[in-house]
Amino acid sequence: MSKELENRIAVVTGASRGIGKATALALAKRGAHVIAIARTQGGLEELDDEIKALGGSATLVPADVKDYPALDRLGAAIHERWGRLDILVGNAGVLGKLSPLGHIEPKTWDEVMAVNVTANWRLIRSLDPLLKRSEDGRAIFVTSGAAHKAFAYWGTYSISKAALETLVRTYAAEISTTKVTANMFSPGPTRTRMRALAMPGEDPETLPSADDVAAQLVEMCLPTFKDNGATYKYAPTGLFKFQG
């Protein structure tokens, strides 16, 4: 495996399992130093062991992305240690509960919006100056096809992802004259815990693995990936651009 990302610094949220963990491993395998953020200390330690087994390195940040002051401190800490950030992968997300809109509890609504939307804005707010200090800053945010489909009972999740996409496209427009790009990646149905919760009767073996999906997401992290403000989708044959 080539080391196209050697000496590059990458932040990955939701890094203790699923697509986030697979992305962190794929970035480390290609040479990046991974700053892994997740709520689960044990999951982060397992990730660290796997990254070290690959010959890579990581910095573990056990934090909830809803802890917005922690995200502010993250930017300050990265600035003090490295002076820049090369890659941001905003992966952390929650499904909420599948329910008619009128039955959604305010607590559920607030949590989904806090994790799926506000946390990513706070990451941009904290880390944008550091991305601009990179020669080729790359920001990728994980979205969903649900953002474009008004499925019954999926309202909270779908609305949050639609808001995320508008957030990222706005950010992309604002950085269009810089060396930073911001794009979205839609993994589609993937063999993850979140998918199992949403579709309990589905055979997970019919779905692509998180490793397969993450391999394509990481292509969007490379300095050679120049698109900005677009949405790409996982496809068995390779990245598929379907918007922007």
N, C-alpha and C positions, 0 to 999 in steps of 0.2 A: 504494500500500500504506500503510495507516494505521500509525502509530507507537505502538501501545498499550504497547510495552515500552521506550519512550524513558526513558533514565536508569536503567534497571534493569541489574543486574550478574548475569551468567549464567556458570556453570561447565559445560562440556561435556567429558566424557571420551571417548576414542577419536575425537577430532575431526578426524583427518587424512584420513579416507576414509569411504565408505559412509554409513550413516544418521547417524553422528556429525557428519561434515562437512556433510551436508545440513541437519541441525538447527542447527548453528552458523551457517550462512548464513541460514537462515530466521529465527533469532533476531535476527541483525544487521540483516536487512532490515526487521524490525519495531521497530528502535531500540535493542535491547539492546547493551551492551558485553559481548563474549564473551571469557571466559577459556578458551582452548582447550588441552586437554591431550592429548598423544599422544606415542608413542615416536619418530615419524619427523619429524625437523627439516624435511626438504624438503617433506613433506606439509603441515606447519603453515605454512610460508612461502607455499606456494601458496594455502592457505586465507586467509591474511592478505591476499594480493594481491586475492583475489576479494571479501573483505569490504570492503577499501578502495574497490574499484571500485563497490560498492553505496553508498558514502558512510558506511559503518559503521566501527567500531573494534574492535580485539581485543588481548588480551594473550596471548602465546604461552608455553606451559609445556611444553617438551620433557622428558617424564618418563614412566617406566613406572609404571603404577598399582600394581605390586607393590613399588615403592619407598615403603614406608609412611611412613618419616620425611619423604619429600618431600611426602606428602599432609598431614602435620602442619604442615610449613613453609608449605604453600599457605594453610592457614587463618590462620596468623599474618600472612602477607603481605597477604591480603585484608583482614584486620582493620586492619592498619596503613594501607593505602591508601584503603579505602572505608568501613570500619567496619561493613559488613553484606554479606549476599549475598541476592539475591532469587530466584535460580533455580539449581537443581542438576539436571543431566541425567546420570545414571549410565548411560552407553551402552557403555563399553568392555567387550568380552567375547571369549572364545575358545571355539572348538568342541571342541578336543581331537581325539582320534582315535576314529572309530567302531569299536568293538571289543566282543567279549563281556566282561562284567564281570571274569571271571577272567583275562583276558589284558591288562587295562589296566596299563600300567607306573605304578608309584607316582609317578614324575616327572610324567607326564601328568596324573594325578589331582590332584596337589598344585598344578600350574599352573592348571588349570581352576578349582579351588576358590579359589585365591588371587586370580585376576582377577575371576571372576564373583560371588564371595560376599564374601571377606574385604576386598577393596579397597573395595567399596561400604559395608561396615561402617566401615572406616577413614575414608571420606569423610564418613559421617554423624557419626562421632566428632569429626572435625576441623571440620566446617562447620555442624553443628546450632546452635551458639551464634550464628553469623552469620545463619543463616536466621531465627532468632527475633528478630533486630534489624530485619528487614524488615517492612514493613506487610502484605505478602502473600507470605510465603515459599512457594516451590513446589519440591518435590523429585519428580522423575520418574525411574524406573528401568526400563530396557529388559529385558523378560522374553521368554518364548517359550511358544507352545502346547505345546512339549515338556515343560514343567513339569507338565502334567496328563495326559500320555500316556506310558505306559511302553513305548516302542518298543524292540524288541530292538536292541542295539549302540549305542544313544544314551545309555547310562546316565550317563556322567560329566557330559555337558552337561545332560541332563534333571534329574538330581539337584541340580546346582548352581543351576539356575533355580528349582526347587522351594524350595531353601533361601533363595534371594534373595527370593522372594515372601513367605515367612514372616518374613524379616528386615524387609521393608518394611511388612508389615501390623502387626508388633509396634511398629515406629517410629511408624506412623500412630496406633496406639492411645495411645502415650505423648505425642503432641503434639496430641491431640484438643481440648484446651482452649486451644490457642495459635492464632496466625494463620498457622501453617505447615501445609501439607498435604503428604502423601506418597502417591503413586499409582504404578501400573505401567502400562507401555504395551507391548503385544505387536504387533510390526509384521507378523507373518505372513510368508509367502514374499515376499522382496524381491530386487530385482536388485542383489545385493551380492557381493563376493568370497567372504564366508563361505558364502553360499548356493551359489555355484558349486562350492566345495570339497566341500560336503556332498552336492550333487546334480549331479554333473558331466555327466549326460546330459540335463539339463533345458534347454529353450530359454529363455534369460533374457528374451527379448522378450515372453514370456507373463506376466511378473511386473510388478507396479507398481515404479516407480523409487524410489530413495531419497528424491528430492525430494518425490514424492507422499506418501510415508509420513511424512516429517519435518513436512510441513505440518500433519498431524493431531496429531502429538506436541506441536508448539508451541502448539496450542490449550489443552493441559493446563498450559501455563506462564503463562497469562494470569491477572491478578488476579481476573477474573470466574469462573474455574474453581474451584469451592468443594468439590468432592468430596474425600473423604479415605479412604485405605485400600482403594481400588478398583483393578480391572484393566480397562483399555480396550484394544480391538483396532482395528487399522486396518480400514476397510471402504471400498469405492469410493464409498459414499453418505455417509460421514462416520463419526466416532468411534462405536464400538459398545461399550457396557459389558456385560461378560459375567461379572463377579464382583465381590463386595463391596458 
